[in-house]
Amino acid sequence: MANSPTSFFWYELMTKDIDAASDFYAAVVGWRPQDFAGSAGMPRYVVMNAGERGVGGIMKIPAEAGPGMHPAWVGYIHARDTDAATDAVKKAGGKVWRAPDDIPGVGRFSVVADPQGAVFNLLQPNGPDMPPIPAGTPGSIGWHELYTSDWRKAFDFYSSQFGWTKDREVDMGEMGIYQLFAAGGEAIGGMMNKPPQVPNSAWQFYFNVPGIDAAAKSVADKGGKVLMGPMEVPGGQWVVQCQDLQGAHFALVAPKR
């Protein structure tokens, strides 16, 4: 097990049209897009800011991903040593999609998947860590949700690799158990066995917005789709699950309708 828990700290959308995606999420989530001044020759990368703090980025689907890759969000889990963490994922039954490599001026990353196939990235950033964003801050990431083929085995994997611990279980009846998990504090997400309509194991990320109804309207107004909700969840918050105008799945969470 990790010496101390680590978790997601950066989120990235790979898409077909960077400008269209930037405009969409600026309207829906309230992010402020800003082009990243990377090294010469690097592909264009747009940082999405919540206030003055970057929380994620948008880039074009890389050519090496192949024609079958659809627009999608992926999360980066903090690594103290990307090479060692990547090797540990492989030894635990995961898959390495891209071996560790350097992003000039940013850090060392890899692309991996858990044993059930859910993809995530590992990143050992250059420089000091940024302080955490206060919970509930508009534009920050409010929840992490894993749909998987076997949540118990998935939890064992993430617990062994990153030090995650079980929080409470929620019995969802025919949908089974929804297992909340924590990474050194309060619960930051949940995992469950995926329903039949979800073809592959995958992570879904919930972005904080002030009000769910207004945000859901913005999704539709900007060409996206609301796939589920608004729905009230335990604790009194409201959520919707959505698809953006290019087909990437995401979700929104708010303290009120």
N, C-alpha and C positions, 0 to 999 in steps of 0.2 A: 504493500500500500504506500501511497505517496506520503512524504513526511508531514505535509500539511495540505489541505484540499486546494485544488485548482479547478477553474471552471472557465466558461465562455467569457470572453472579454472584448471580442470584435466580431462584426457581422458583415457579410459581403454578399452582394447580389451580382450574379453573373447573368447578363442579359444581352439582347440583340441591339437595343437602341438606348445608349446611355442617357441622352438628353431627354427622351420621352419618359424614361424611368425616373430620372431626377425630378422632373416636373410633377410626375404623379405622386411621388412620396413627399415632396415638399408640400403639396396641397393636402394630402391625407394625414400625414404624421406631423407636419410642421418643421421638417428638417430644412436646414440651410445648406445647399450644395456648394462645394468649393473644390476646384480642380487641385489635385495634389501635384506639387512641383517635385517630381521624382528625378531620377538620373536620366541622362540623355539616352534615348532609345527605348525607354520603358513604355509600355502601352498606357493609354490614357486611363486615369483613375480619378473618380470623383468622390471626395469625402463628404459624408452626410453628417452635419453638425446639429447637436441638440444644444442650443445656445452657443457657447463658445467652445464646446467640447465635441470632438469627433467621436461618433459611436459606431460608424460603419462606412462601407464604401461600395461603389458601383463600378463595375468594369464590364467590358464586352466579353462574351464567351470566347475563350481562346481557341484558336484553330485546332490545336492538338487535342481538344476535347472531342472532336469528331462531330459529324452532322446530326447525330442522334441526341445530343445534349439539349435539354430544354432550359429556359430561364429558371433559376432557382437561387434561394438563399442558402448560405452555408455559414456555420459558426466556427470561430477560432477558439480553441482551448489553450490556455497559457501553458507553455512548456518551459521548464528550467533548463532542459537540454533536449533540443528537438531530435537529435540523432538517437539518443537513448530512449526517449519517449516513443519514437516511431518503431524502434526495434522491439520495445515492450508490447506495443499494440499487436505487432505481427506474431510475437511469441504467444500472446493470449488468444490467438485465433482470428484476429482482425486482418484487414487487407491494406496494403500500401499501394495507393493509386499514383502517387508522385513522391519519389524519394526526397529526402531533405535537400533543400537548396536555399541560397541566400537571396533576399530582396534587398538590394543596395539601399543603405540608409534606414532600413526598417527592422530587419531581423532575419531569422532562419525559420523556414516553414516546411511543412509536408502536408500531403493530402492522404487521408486514411479513412477506413471504415471500420465500424465495430463488427463483431462476429455475425450479427444479424443483417449487416449490409448498410446501416445508416452512415452516411458520409459526414465527416467533419475534418477540420484542419487543425494542425498543431502549429504554434508560433512561439518562438523564443525571441522576444523583442529586444532591440538595442536600447540602451539607456534605461533610466529609472521607470518603474511602473507609474501609471497615472492613478490618482486617488479615485476611489469608487464614486459613482454617481449616486446621490441619495435616492432611495427607493421611491418609485412613483413619479419621478421627474418626467415631464412630457418629452417625448422623443427618445427616452431611454428604453431599454429592453426589460419588460416586466415579467416575462415568464418564458420557460424553455420546455417544450413538450416533445416527447419521443413516442412515435408510433412504431411498434416493433412486432416481430413474430413471436417473441418470448420475452416478456418484460423482466421476468425473474433472472434469466441468464444475462440479459442486457444490464440490469442493475449490478449484478455481480462483477461484470466487466468494468463498468465505470467506477464502481467502488474500489476495485483493485488497482485501477490505473490512476485515478485522480482523487481518491479519498472521499468520495461522496457517501453520505449516510442517509438511511431511511428516515423520512418524516412519517406522517400519518398515512393510512390507507383510506381510500374512498371507495365504497362498494357501489358500482354503477349498474347493478342488476345484470341484465343480459349482456351488457358490454364488458362486464368483468371488473377487475380491480384497477383503480387508478392510484398508482404509487407515487406519492410526493417524495422528493429528495432534496437534500441540503448539501451545501459545500462550505461547511464551517460556521453556519449561522442559521437564519430562517430558511424555510423552503424556497427554492428558486425555480422549481419546475416539477413536472410529473411525467410518468411513463405508463403506457398501457399497451395491451395487445391490439394491433391495428384491426379496424373493421374490414370486411371483405372489399369495400370499394377503394381502399388504399392499397395500391399494388405492391409497394416496396416499403421497407423500413426507412423512416426519415425523421429528421428533426424539423419542428416548426417553432417559429419565434413570434412572440407577442410584443408589439410595440405600444408603449404607453401614450394615450391621448386623453385630453380633458373630458370629453363626452362621447359616448359611443354612437349615439344617433347621428350627430353632426359628422363624425368621421365616416360612418357607413354611407351617408349620403355623398360625401366627397369621393368615396371609392367608386360609386356608380356614376357620378357626374364626370369623373376623369377616365371613364372607360373600363374600369375594373368590374369585378363581380363579388357580391356578398354570397358566400356559399352556405353559411350557417349563422343564425342569430339575427338580432341581438339576443343574448341569453345571459341570465344572471347566474353567477357561480358562487360556491361557498365563500363567505367573507364579504359578500355584498357587492362585488365588482361585476362589471358587464363586459362581455366579450363578443367579438364576431370573428369568423374565419373567412378569409378572402382570397381572391386571385387578382393579381394586378393586370394591367392592360396587355402585357406580353406573356401572361400565363404563369408567373411565379406565385407560389402559395405563401401566404403570411397571415398573421392574425393581429388583432388589436384588443387592448384591454383598457378599461376606464373605470373611474370610481363612481360614475353616474351615467344615466342615459342622456 
